[in-house]
Amino acid sequence: MAQQKKQWVAIIMMFLLFAMIAFVTNLCNPMAVITKNQFHISNFQAQLGNTANFIAYLVMGIPSGLLLKKIGYKNTALLAIAIGFVGVFLEYVSGWDSVQSFWVYLLGAFIAGFCMCMLNTVVNPMLNTLGGGGNKGNQLIQFGGACNSFAATIVTILVGALVGDTAKASISDANPALFIALGVFALVFVVLALVKIPEPVTNVVKSEGNTTTGAFKYRHFNLGILAIFLYLGVEVGLPTYVLQYLSTPTNAATPGFGMDAGIAATIAGVYWLLMLVGRLVGGAIGGKVSSRTQVSFLASVVIVFVLIGMFAPTGVHVPIIGFEGSSGSLTTAKVPVGILFLVLGGLCTSVMWGGIFNMAVEGLGKYTEFASGMFMTMVVGGGILVPLQGWVADVTGSFLTSYTVVLVCAAYILFYARVGSKTNLKAKA
């Protein structure tokens, strides 16, 4: 009975870490609104926090896997939490009156990115092991994913509410959110250090040949890692520039809608909430509908939604209910109808990662572990494509035109699902 209680404590800690991955990662999006005002920078520069966070995946993707073998899953998690604490603390320090440094903020985001990458390599296999594998293990992973989506929703809405008036925004406004992250990291570190948990068993296949580069012999894998790279541009780009557009003043260099940041964040937060809904639905039908069919259909829908978002008349508005940060109350506001279609994209992007991964590793056999590491490395796409979208907004003077980047990424994903994912299993294993 005592051991069972310890297991549940460990499971809850993994759920919290799953949530923290999304909380800290998605903190960069509302923080971009803050840094753009506080440091008087462009849309492109404001997204460099995302870049710093995601580039850490490029640097740490493969080393994270090596750490699992070297020091084990629990110790890797503890090290990741300590690194994450340092990263978030630096983001907090960057807003001090005596510091006021955009570069310190970027350094914090970069260090936090190391933590997120390491935790991503830990939580899935840990939950699977704690659940005993099989259906129970998969069920725990799905619950962890739900915690992830919920945290992404909360952080977007929370920081937007804390900011209120974007014209007066400063990093210190986000301190409560930063304190939450620091507190959870400290709590999980202490509890996880005290609880004995089983280490996942890794299957090491002894075989001739290079298991590091062999995966690249498969065309569908090569096209698949590119699809994941571009997928991050869709997943992160959609809500990021909904928030930027709605909260930016109408008289800015890149004009926005001039809405209260709290209401804007509520709307952007719905995107992540819809991802939660989409994951639950996708998991329910996943046993009956193939990944190829799911991704093909959803990529097509995203393309339609983005086109509507870009070209629907901005003068046609629909009412929404949001949280007004400046007054601290619920209120009714109207937004362009196209924005709602961009938010609805969350229903589609929710299952794309798993679907693309499933198609890309089909038939890889002994190369699957290396393929998984490459997928983690390709998360860097979020750090390149999201700022690129900001650059397009700067150059064209239009947030909506910047969605051309998302459109191109979604079009490639559709191509991959329909054509590029077809396996070439004639390659020598």
VMD Tcl script that draws the C-alpha trace (Angstrom):
set ca {
  {0.00 0.00 0.00}
  {2.84 2.40 0.89}
  {4.57 1.66 -2.42}
  {1.32 2.29 -4.30}
  {0.97 5.70 -2.61}
  {4.53 6.54 -3.62}
  {3.67 5.60 -7.18}
  {0.75 8.00 -7.21}
  {2.90 10.77 -5.78}
  {5.40 10.19 -8.59}
  {2.58 10.16 -11.18}
  {1.25 13.48 -9.89}
  {4.77 14.94 -10.07}
  {5.03 13.80 -13.70}
  {1.67 15.42 -14.44}
  {2.98 18.67 -12.94}
  {6.13 18.44 -15.06}
  {4.01 17.78 -18.15}
  {2.07 20.94 -17.28}
  {5.25 22.93 -16.64}
  {6.60 22.07 -20.10}
  {3.64 23.92 -21.62}
  {3.51 26.63 -18.94}
  {7.13 27.75 -19.38}
  {7.22 27.22 -23.16}
  {4.01 29.18 -23.80}
  {5.09 31.90 -21.39}
  {7.19 33.22 -24.28}
  {4.09 34.20 -26.28}
  {2.49 36.72 -23.87}
  {5.99 37.78 -22.77}
  {6.59 38.87 -26.37}
  {3.82 41.45 -25.92}
  {5.57 42.70 -22.78}
  {9.11 42.83 -24.15}
  {7.96 44.57 -27.33}
  {6.65 47.44 -25.21}
  {9.26 47.51 -22.45}
  {12.31 47.32 -24.72}
  {10.74 49.08 -27.76}
  {11.60 46.31 -30.21}
  {10.08 44.95 -33.43}
  {7.72 42.00 -33.83}
  {10.65 39.91 -35.04}
  {12.80 40.80 -32.02}
  {9.91 40.23 -29.61}
  {9.75 36.60 -30.76}
  {13.43 35.94 -30.06}
  {12.38 34.56 -26.68}
  {10.63 31.78 -28.59}
  {13.75 31.37 -30.70}
  {16.00 31.06 -27.67}
  {13.64 28.54 -26.06}
  {13.34 26.33 -29.13}
  {16.98 26.53 -30.24}
  {17.78 24.85 -26.93}
  {16.03 21.76 -28.34}
  {18.46 21.75 -31.27}
  {21.40 21.86 -28.88}
  {20.04 19.52 -26.21}
  {17.91 16.99 -28.15}
  {20.51 14.26 -28.57}
  {22.44 14.98 -25.32}
  {19.17 14.53 -23.40}
  {18.94 10.97 -24.66}
  {22.54 10.33 -23.65}
  {21.84 11.69 -20.17}
  {19.02 9.17 -19.72}
  {21.51 6.34 -20.28}
  {24.24 7.99 -18.20}
  {22.43 9.10 -15.03}
  {18.92 7.65 -15.39}
  {15.46 9.15 -15.82}
  {14.92 10.41 -12.28}
  {18.29 12.17 -12.06}
  {17.79 13.65 -15.52}
  {14.42 15.02 -14.40}
  {15.97 16.51 -11.25}
  {18.76 18.12 -13.27}
  {16.22 19.49 -15.75}
  {14.11 21.00 -12.96}
  {17.18 22.72 -11.46}
  {18.10 24.13 -14.88}
  {14.51 25.27 -15.44}
  {14.49 27.07 -12.09}
  {17.62 29.00 -13.10}
  {16.15 29.90 -16.49}
  {12.84 31.21 -15.12}
  {14.67 33.07 -12.35}
  {16.76 34.89 -14.96}
  {13.57 35.89 -16.79}
  {12.36 37.32 -13.48}
  {15.67 39.13 -12.90}
  {15.54 40.69 -16.39}
  {12.63 42.85 -15.23}
  {14.35 44.24 -12.13}
  {14.70 48.04 -12.19}
  {18.45 47.68 -11.71}
  {18.76 45.24 -14.63}
  {16.11 45.95 -17.30}
  {17.84 43.73 -19.88}
  {16.33 42.06 -22.93}
  {19.51 39.96 -23.23}
  {19.10 38.60 -19.71}
  {15.53 37.66 -20.62}
  {16.75 35.84 -23.74}
  {19.39 34.01 -21.72}
  {16.71 32.90 -19.27}
  {14.47 31.69 -22.09}
  {17.39 29.77 -23.62}
  {18.30 28.05 -20.34}
  {14.62 27.26 -19.70}
  {14.54 25.65 -23.14}
  {17.21 23.15 -22.03}
  {14.91 22.17 -19.19}
  {11.88 21.74 -21.45}
  {13.82 19.53 -23.87}
  {15.14 17.33 -21.08}
  {11.73 17.00 -19.44}
  {10.17 16.05 -22.77}
  {12.55 13.10 -23.00}
  {11.65 12.01 -19.46}
  {7.92 12.38 -18.79}
  {6.47 10.15 -21.52}
  {8.49 6.99 -20.77}
  {8.25 7.69 -17.02}
  {4.45 7.83 -17.10}
  {4.36 4.74 -19.28}
  {6.50 2.87 -16.73}
  {4.56 4.16 -13.72}
  {1.39 2.92 -15.40}
  {2.90 -0.50 -16.01}
  {3.00 -0.04 -19.78}
  {0.22 -1.12 -22.13}
  {-3.16 0.61 -22.04}
  {-2.65 1.95 -18.51}
  {0.67 3.51 -19.44}
  {-0.82 5.08 -22.55}
  {-3.76 6.36 -20.48}
  {-1.40 8.16 -18.09}
  {0.43 9.73 -21.04}
  {-2.88 11.01 -22.43}
  {-3.77 12.49 -19.03}
  {-0.34 14.10 -19.00}
  {-1.04 15.59 -22.42}
  {-4.30 17.00 -21.09}
  {-2.38 18.68 -18.25}
  {-0.01 20.08 -20.87}
  {-2.81 21.67 -22.90}
  {-4.56 23.00 -19.80}
  {-1.35 24.71 -18.59}
  {-0.83 26.30 -22.01}
  {-4.34 27.75 -21.79}
  {-3.87 29.05 -18.24}
  {-0.50 30.76 -18.78}
  {-1.71 32.59 -21.89}
  {-4.82 33.92 -20.15}
  {-3.06 34.59 -16.83}
  {-0.22 36.72 -18.20}
  {-2.57 38.59 -20.52}
  {-4.78 39.45 -17.54}
  {-1.75 40.57 -15.53}
  {-0.59 42.87 -18.32}
  {-3.88 44.65 -19.00}
  {-2.78 47.81 -20.82}
  {-0.05 46.81 -23.30}
  {1.18 50.41 -23.56}
  {2.35 50.18 -19.94}
  {3.43 46.52 -19.95}
  {6.62 45.46 -18.16}
  {8.15 42.13 -17.19}
  {7.33 42.80 -13.54}
  {3.64 42.52 -14.48}
  {4.23 38.82 -15.18}
  {5.93 38.17 -11.82}
  {3.00 36.14 -10.37}
  {3.25 33.71 -13.31}
  {7.02 33.48 -12.90}
  {6.62 32.84 -9.17}
  {4.16 30.03 -9.91}
  {6.71 28.39 -12.22}
  {9.51 28.75 -9.66}
  {7.31 27.40 -6.87}
  {6.20 24.34 -8.84}
  {9.77 23.58 -9.89}
  {10.93 23.77 -6.26}
  {8.06 21.59 -5.01}
  {8.49 18.89 -7.65}
  {12.27 18.81 -7.16}
  {11.95 18.15 -3.42}
  {9.17 15.56 -3.72}
  {10.76 13.76 -6.67}
  {14.10 13.59 -4.85}
  {12.43 11.89 -1.87}
  {10.26 9.42 -3.80}
  {11.67 6.17 -5.14}
  {10.39 5.51 -8.63}
  {11.17 2.74 -11.16}
  {13.45 3.46 -14.08}
  {12.00 2.74 -17.53}
  {13.59 -0.27 -19.20}
  {15.16 0.58 -22.53}
  {15.51 -2.07 -25.20}
  {18.94 -1.88 -26.71}
  {19.08 -3.81 -29.96}
  {22.49 -5.17 -30.83}
  {22.90 -5.25 -34.55}
  {25.36 -4.52 -37.26}
  {25.20 -1.22 -39.05}
  {25.05 2.38 -37.95}
  {21.85 2.95 -35.96}
  {22.68 6.66 -35.80}
  {22.48 7.45 -39.50}
  {20.53 4.49 -40.85}
  {17.16 6.22 -40.46}
  {18.15 8.75 -43.12}
  {17.99 6.00 -45.75}
  {14.20 6.22 -45.53}
  {12.56 8.89 -47.66}
  {9.39 9.04 -45.58}
  {11.45 9.68 -42.43}
  {13.48 12.50 -44.01}
  {10.32 14.20 -45.26}
  {8.70 13.53 -41.88}
  {11.27 15.40 -39.79}
  {10.82 18.36 -42.14}
  {7.08 18.07 -41.57}
  {7.61 18.25 -37.79}
  {9.90 21.26 -38.22}
  {7.17 23.07 -40.19}
  {4.41 21.82 -37.88}
  {5.85 23.93 -35.06}
  {5.36 26.98 -37.26}
  {1.66 26.13 -37.50}
  {1.06 25.15 -33.88}
  {2.85 28.13 -32.32}
  {2.36 30.68 -35.09}
  {-1.45 30.52 -35.07}
  {-2.07 31.67 -31.46}
  {1.05 33.84 -31.15}
  {-0.03 36.36 -33.77}
  {-3.69 36.22 -32.77}
  {-2.50 37.62 -29.45}
  {-0.12 40.08 -31.11}
  {-2.75 41.34 -33.56}
  {-5.53 41.75 -31.03}
  {-3.39 43.44 -28.35}
  {-1.33 45.77 -30.58}
  {-2.57 49.39 -30.76}
  {-4.21 50.50 -34.01}
  {-1.60 53.26 -34.47}
  {1.45 51.00 -34.11}
  {4.00 50.49 -36.92}
  {2.30 47.15 -37.54}
  {-1.32 48.06 -36.72}
  {-3.34 45.76 -34.53}
  {-6.86 45.67 -33.18}
  {-6.09 47.65 -30.01}
  {-7.83 45.31 -27.59}
  {-7.17 44.94 -23.87}
  {-4.38 42.37 -23.43}
  {-6.46 40.32 -20.99}
  {-9.28 39.85 -23.48}
  {-6.82 39.15 -26.28}
  {-5.07 36.54 -24.16}
  {-8.40 34.91 -23.31}
  {-9.10 34.45 -26.99}
  {-5.59 33.16 -27.72}
  {-5.91 30.85 -24.72}
  {-9.00 29.25 -26.23}
  {-6.73 27.96 -29.00}
  {-4.81 25.84 -26.47}
  {-8.05 24.74 -24.85}
  {-9.28 23.53 -28.24}
  {-6.05 21.58 -28.61}
  {-7.03 19.76 -25.42}
  {-10.43 18.95 -26.92}
  {-8.83 17.83 -30.16}
  {-6.42 15.51 -28.37}
  {-9.25 13.85 -26.48}
  {-11.24 13.33 -29.68}
  {-8.17 12.22 -31.62}
  {-7.33 9.69 -28.95}
  {-10.89 8.34 -29.01}
  {-10.94 7.76 -32.78}
  {-7.25 6.96 -33.21}
  {-7.89 3.22 -33.20}
  {-10.30 3.47 -36.11}
  {-8.95 6.32 -38.27}
  {-5.39 6.18 -39.64}
  {-2.83 8.89 -38.96}
  {-2.62 9.57 -42.70}
  {-6.36 10.22 -42.94}
  {-6.44 12.35 -39.79}
  {-3.49 14.56 -40.74}
  {-4.63 14.92 -44.36}
  {-8.09 16.07 -43.32}
  {-6.92 18.39 -40.55}
  {-4.17 19.98 -42.63}
  {-6.79 20.74 -45.29}
  {-9.07 22.31 -42.67}
  {-6.20 24.42 -41.28}
  {-5.49 25.76 -44.76}
  {-9.14 26.77 -45.15}
  {-9.24 28.35 -41.68}
  {-6.04 30.34 -42.29}
  {-7.29 31.63 -45.65}
  {-10.51 32.78 -44.00}
  {-8.51 34.35 -41.18}
  {-6.35 36.26 -43.64}
  {-9.01 37.45 -46.06}
  {-12.28 37.70 -44.12}
  {-13.37 41.36 -43.83}
  {-11.91 42.81 -40.64}
  {-14.99 45.00 -40.36}
  {-17.22 41.99 -39.75}
  {-17.15 41.31 -36.03}
  {-18.45 38.59 -33.73}
  {-19.06 38.98 -29.97}
  {-16.89 37.15 -27.45}
  {-16.53 37.09 -23.67}
  {-13.08 37.80 -22.27}
  {-11.27 38.78 -19.09}
  {-10.35 42.46 -19.07}
  {-7.01 42.73 -17.31}
  {-7.12 46.49 -16.73}
  {-10.39 46.31 -14.76}
  {-10.15 42.71 -13.54}
  {-13.60 41.72 -14.73}
  {-15.37 39.69 -17.40}
  {-16.61 41.71 -20.32}
  {-18.08 41.34 -23.80}
  {-16.06 42.46 -26.81}
  {-16.18 42.06 -30.57}
  {-13.37 40.73 -32.77}
  {-12.98 40.23 -36.53}
  {-14.66 37.00 -37.60}
  {-11.45 35.77 -39.24}
  {-9.70 35.67 -35.86}
  {-12.12 33.05 -34.61}
  {-11.20 30.77 -37.51}
  {-7.51 31.14 -36.64}
  {-8.31 30.16 -33.05}
  {-10.32 27.15 -34.27}
  {-7.09 25.88 -35.80}
  {-6.30 24.47 -32.34}
  {-8.76 21.66 -33.02}
  {-6.64 20.64 -36.00}
  {-3.08 21.03 -34.75}
  {-3.83 18.99 -31.63}
  {-3.19 15.57 -33.17}
  {-0.74 16.50 -35.93}
  {2.43 15.86 -33.90}
  {1.47 12.31 -33.03}
  {0.16 11.61 -36.52}
  {3.30 12.86 -38.27}
  {5.52 10.94 -35.84}
  {3.50 7.77 -36.40}
  {3.88 8.02 -40.18}
  {7.55 9.01 -40.11}
  {8.77 6.11 -37.95}
  {6.74 3.42 -39.72}
  {9.00 0.50 -40.59}
  {12.16 2.01 -39.07}
  {12.69 -0.84 -36.60}
  {16.03 -0.47 -34.82}
  {16.32 3.15 -35.98}
  {13.20 4.28 -34.10}
  {15.04 5.56 -31.00}
  {17.33 7.75 -33.09}
  {14.30 8.94 -35.06}
  {12.64 10.00 -31.80}
  {15.71 12.07 -30.92}
  {15.64 13.76 -34.31}
  {11.99 14.67 -33.80}
  {12.88 16.38 -30.54}
  {15.65 18.29 -32.30}
  {13.24 19.49 -34.99}
  {11.24 21.35 -32.34}
  {13.68 24.15 -33.19}
  {11.25 24.94 -36.02}
  {9.16 26.92 -33.53}
  {12.14 29.15 -32.80}
  {12.80 29.88 -36.47}
  {9.39 30.04 -38.11}
  {7.58 32.11 -35.44}
  {10.14 34.96 -35.59}
  {10.08 34.63 -39.40}
  {6.36 35.28 -39.25}
  {7.09 38.33 -37.11}
  {9.59 39.54 -39.71}
  {6.93 39.18 -42.42}
  {4.57 41.23 -40.25}
  {7.25 43.93 -39.85}
  {8.01 44.08 -43.58}
  {4.40 44.01 -44.80}
  {2.95 46.01 -41.91}
  {0.26 43.38 -41.47}
  {-0.16 40.63 -38.90}
  {-2.73 38.89 -41.08}
  {-0.41 38.82 -44.11}
  {2.22 37.16 -41.92}
  {0.01 34.06 -41.83}
  {1.41 33.26 -45.26}
  {4.16 31.47 -43.31}
  {1.59 29.28 -41.54}
  {-0.18 28.62 -44.83}
  {2.99 27.33 -46.51}
  {3.78 25.09 -43.52}
  {0.25 23.62 -43.50}
  {0.43 22.99 -47.26}
  {3.61 20.96 -46.82}
  {2.04 18.92 -44.01}
  {-0.85 18.10 -46.35}
  {1.65 17.05 -49.01}
  {3.48 14.86 -46.52}
  {0.32 13.14 -45.33}
  {-0.93 12.44 -48.84}
  {2.35 11.72 -50.67}
  {5.55 12.09 -48.66}
  {4.57 9.67 -45.89}
  {4.35 6.67 -48.22}
  {6.97 4.26 -46.98}
  {10.00 3.14 -48.92}
  {10.75 -0.06 -47.07}
  {13.09 -1.31 -49.78}
  {15.87 0.64 -48.07}
  {18.37 -1.71 -46.46}
  {17.71 -2.14 -42.75}
}
mol new
graphics top color blue
foreach p $ca { graphics top sphere $p radius 0.5 }
foreach p [lrange $ca 0 end-1] q [lrange $ca 1 end] { graphics top cylinder $p $q radius 0.2 }
display resetview
